[in-house]
């Protein structure tokens, strides 16, 4: 069954995904080294299986590089910034929690 006929939630092999986006498999393996967010399942023999989220990320990376003119570093920066803004408790949130816990401990000692 070709990749286009697979169910939306089905796992894709590296070959299926490479064919879908029109890039060779070694490019996808390279992207795995450059984008920590891209972590397909690996099975025996180092076979890669891409989950729906991985497929969406590969499509997005491909679009940004091919259509939008981003560089690898530019896509890395964009994805990192998006991750930081999506996180409900960024570095400032953790600092606030740590400060409030420290204040609570001081109040308990007093």
VENBELCOR-V949367 format. One record per helix or strand of 2 or more residues. SS is the DSSP state (H for helix, E for strand). FROM is the first residue (numbers start at 1). TO is the last residue. If there is no record, write none. Layout:
BEGIN
ss=<SS;SS>
from=<FROM;FROM>
to=<TO;TO>
END
This chain:
BEGIN
ss=<H;E;H;H;E;H;E;H;H;H>
from=<3;12;14;25;41;44;47;52;72;91>
to=<5;13;21;34;43;46;50;66;86;109>
END
